[in-house]
Amino acid sequence: NNTNNLGGGAIKLEVGGELFLDSNSFILADGAVSGDCNAGGSGGSIWIKTNTISGTGDISATGANSNSGACGDFGAGGGGRIAIYYKNSNNIIFSDVSVSGGVASITDNSGGIGTKYIINISTIYTYEDVSAINDISGFDNKYYITDRSHIYYTSGLENSFTMVDDLSNERIFTIYSDGEWFYSSNTNGATRVDKNGNKETYTVRGHYPGYDINQVDNFIIFGESNGSGHGNAWRIYDKETAFHQDNLGFVSDERVRNVYHGHGMSAVKYLDTAYFYGALGRTDGWAPIYSTTNLNLTSIVSQNDLSIVDVGIYNLDGADYSLTAMSTNGTSIIAIIGKYNRYSYSLDNQVWSTSTISEGYSFVNGSRVIASEGGYFALIKNNSSGTYHIIELTDNGANFEIIADLATGADFDDESAVITFSKIAKVDGEILAIGSVNIGGSTKGLIQKPYIPRALSVLRVSPSDFSNTEVDKLVVKFYSEVDPSTFTPEDILVTSETGEPQTVVSINPINNNQFELNFGVPLTANGKYTVKIGPNISGFDGNKMDQNTNGIGGEAEDIYTSTFTIDTT
């Protein structure tokens, strides 16, 4: 009498291959229901990690209904917790995974909904024909990589790469795209190619390229060495001029000497100041960062035109060789020192705050630091285990946390596989980790697309600028997975330049991140169109769109807005 029912218990499944649920199978951790005068049992927990999940069977951790009787009405059970981590899915309908609460005859006694955490974990790609991947960039709807001797491209990471440039007598250190041109830096100079295949080259014999290329305003900055033992140097190129050595500015800094090959890296701009960064000096021990407020960068000709920036990092190992990386997210600027666990950031270009990541970890030398909303991503290594991780420096650099564990030998058939990650990059809005894996003495190129938790928000809508033809559909891509049952035409408003609504009649999922928005009648009238999406769209965890990433989803401020123009003249 007056006893409560049992909860749903706990289930943990770790499946190395495929977890298949046919229509007659189920995984249940539901609360129990029994006789009168009992409260409903709460839902339990289900934790699943699998390479592939497929089928149409049930997965449920629901709370049980209460049974009222002569004793009165008792409370129903609350919903449980389900977490599913997977790489591939087939036919599974994640919106049907249930963590609902039980029902009581008195509404206030009904059980609350539980939580679902359904995540497509990192996808790992290996490439037989590429021994190690040293850099990656996106250009003309393709992925481009380099292995230090060749440049390759592919339309999708799951596909093999095609060689586009054989520079086997040169060493290619880094690649970069500004959207119009694709740049590569090698020991013979640098090359750029546009989308039509037009190619321009500048030649500088016998130099050592840096490991990064960036853009500051209209200038492309290539780091290099000014010769062995002669410190950091940079080539500065105004992209509107012909890509030729006669049109490049050059500045070197020999105050940081005896740095093996030197290696200037690149430059970044923050608050009307350009920062040049490079290799750590072996003798002086300061962080090699220099600045100028002269933003006509090709007029910089001497180290005297650059000022040493005191970021508060000193007394590093003077016998070591370490590279600096810098980035800005628009509200702060950060510098990290490769091979050490120290970094420094500033909000005003005046005061620099130094900090360290966890003891036992160090930044990977030569990798980039990438801006995020309110912080930065960086690649680190556990000095004891040799494992690699992506860290986010949050609050504009004030705090940090490890947000992604990268592949280990356990992710391969041969757990003795030796993995090296050398760099991270941001391509098409996604963070990629690149490097190599050695299995049984054979080395393959490696790219990992790690899962990085983030608020549900829109990455982009295509077309995003101009269309010279009619538009019969839009394609929207979200940063994270959307529960398709929550995304309907009512969540979309498209208006013409005169404010007339354009009707979206259907939404076709390409995958859970990307959707086609189909118009009933193609858009043909010339002019600017405005697209608004959200905010009542949810992820599988039930959280609504949080476009402004303030932690509160579903607000009016979370509506995504973009425009595009049709011009058929």
KARA-V164720 format. One record per backbone hydrogen bond with DSSP energy under -1.0 kcal/mol. NH is the residue of the N-H (numbers start at 1). CO is the residue of the C=O. If there is no record, write none. Layout:
nh;co
NH;CO
NH;CO
This chain:
nh;co
5;39
8;42
11;45
13;47
15;49
19;52
21;54
25;22
27;58
29;60
31;62
32;6
40;75
41;32
43;78
44;29
45;9
46;81
47;11
48;83
49;13
50;85
52;17
53;88
54;19
55;90
56;21
57;21
58;25
60;27
61;98
63;100
64;41
66;103
67;38
69;72
72;69
76;109
77;64
79;112
80;61
81;44
82;115
83;46
84;117
85;48
86;119
87;51
88;51
90;53
96;93
97;94
98;59
102;77
109;106
110;107
111;102
114;99
115;80
117;82
119;84
121;86
121;119
123;449
125;447
127;445
133;435
134;146
137;144
139;142
142;139
143;154
144;137
145;152
146;135
147;150
151;165
152;145
153;162
154;143
159;156
162;153
164;151
165;151
167;149
170;167
172;148
173;185
176;183
178;181
182;193
183;176
184;191
185;174
186;189
189;186
190;202
191;184
192;200
193;182
194;198
197;194
200;192
202;190
204;188
210;223
214;221
216;219
219;216
220;237
221;214
222;235
223;212
223;265
224;233
225;208
226;231
229;260
230;227
232;253
233;224
234;251
235;222
236;249
237;220
239;218
241;238
244;242
247;244
248;245
249;236
251;234
253;232
258;229
262;259
263;261
264;224
265;277
268;275
270;273
274;292
275;268
276;290
277;266
278;288
280;322
287;313
289;287
290;276
291;307
292;274
295;293
297;295
299;296
300;297
305;302
306;303
307;291
309;289
311;309
316;285
320;317
324;278
325;336
327;334
329;332
333;346
334;327
335;344
336;325
337;342
338;323
339;363
340;337
343;355
344;335
345;353
346;333
353;345
355;343
357;341
361;358
362;381
363;340
364;379
367;364
370;377
372;375
375;372
376;393
377;370
378;391
380;389
381;362
382;387
383;360
386;382
389;380
390;404
391;378
392;401
393;376
394;399
396;374
397;394
398;395
399;394
401;392
403;390
404;390
406;388
411;408
412;409
417;414
418;438
420;436
422;434
423;434
425;432
427;430
430;427
432;425
433;448
434;423
435;446
436;420
437;444
438;418
439;442
442;439
444;437
445;127
445;130
446;435
447;125
448;433
449;123
459;477
460;477
462;475
467;565
471;523
474;517
475;462
476;515
477;460
478;513
479;457
482;512
483;538
486;483
487;484
491;488
492;489
493;532
495;530
496;500
499;496
502;494
505;518
506;518
508;516
510;514
511;514
515;476
516;508
517;474
518;506
519;472
520;503
523;471
527;566
529;564
530;495
531;562
532;493
533;560
534;491
537;535
539;543
542;539
545;537
546;456
549;546
554;545
558;555
559;556
560;533
562;531
564;529
565;465
566;527
567;467
